Amino acid sequence: MRLIPALVLITGLGAAVLGWSQHRSAVRPSAFERAAAAARRADAHPFGTVVGSYPHASLTLVSLRRTGRNVVSARLSVALDRQAGERWLPELEGEQGDWYTAEGLRLVDETNARELAPLKDADGNCMCSVDIHQIDPGQRITVSALFPAPPPDVTRAALHTPGFPSFDDVPLGP
């Protein structure tokens, strides 16, 4: 008969310890969880939206931030209004870029008057969105690119995207 009270006591202690450890982890998020939360907050407040040269097209700068000492990441949303009469293929590759990529994006360090193209991987491929496809009216796609970071004292930059007005004087988020 003493076995049942002992099991109840052990079960109660186990639940208390488990509850304390879950409470502790809820109070102290990991570095990864804090970084992910910061990225979600940044994405929740886009910098702005511009209207493109193609009718009914728009571009929203979702985030522009340093993702390390040597890299700046840009996330954009390209949209085609529901009033558009047909599908549209955003031409973001620029004059020298590979088709269906975001190779034409440029980060401009206005402080040092430098134009920065997206980074390339070891095989020479753009570290940017590839396989950009046509957009149906009412649809949007997300486009991204990684750039070499300007010097640490540069806190603002411009982002140029083919077919759209530039985003100027954008704060470089952490």
ABEGO torsion letter per residue (X at the ends): XAAAAAAAAAAAAAAAAAAAAAAAAAABBBAAAAAAAAAAAAAABBAEBBBBABBGBBBBBABBBBAEAABBBBBBBBBBBAABABBBBBBAAEAABBBGBAAABBBBBAAAGBBBBBBBBAAGBBBBBBGBBBBBBGBBBBBBBBBBBBBAABABBBBBBBGBBBBBGBBBBX
